[in-house]
Amino acid sequence: MKNRSVSWLCGAVLAVGAGLASAAGGPGSALPQAAANVVTPRVYVSLEPVPRGREFQIAVVAKIASEYHMNSHKPTDAYLIPTTLTATLPAGFELLDTIYPNGHLEKFVFSPDKPLDVYSGSVTVRLRVQAKDDAALGATTIPMTLRYQACNQTTCLPPVKLPVEAKFVAAVAGTTARDVHPEIFAELRPLR
């Protein structure tokens, strides 16, 4: 019975959120016009260029609008939608790991007794990727999908699948590569 109540509550919150989101949008609105507007992603690649045979990283830094949060990758309850980043890798590239940061526990009006594990402010998700010896050379794009559900203190918006892309140049093995964006990748070096 408790699971049915939780599912009903979650569905009601989503329905109200969807209705409010579509009605919102004017100056001073409590909710943005679209749930996709709550998160602004930027994509970074750790090497320039990326030589065949090298491991490198891709980072998606998601800036979350003030007064909003999104569930962490490991939400507190099974009915909550986790934040995920999935990549569609072209031939010649292998995903080694996806690294999600820890969230933080916070209580909300819709969950006053149980803190939820969430991200707020800004969150960085990293992919560790290997460029194999047969990776195509030249301009390369890796399409990704950032999936999340944004909520404020009282309402959850509909879940979003936001497309993002990593763009870089793949080079022959042995090419000298420059470490770039140390402010994003420094804590996980070295990756040789």
Secondary structure, DSSP 8 states (H G I E B T S, - for coil): -HHHHHHHHHHHHHHHHHHHHHH--STT-SS-SSGGGGEEEEEEESEESEETT-EEEEEEEEEE-TT-EEE-SS-SSTTS---EEEE---TTEEEEEEE----EEEEETTEEEEEEEEE-SEEEEEEEEEE-TT---EEEEEEEEEEE-EE-SS-B---EEEEEEEEEEEE-TT---EE--HHHHGGG----
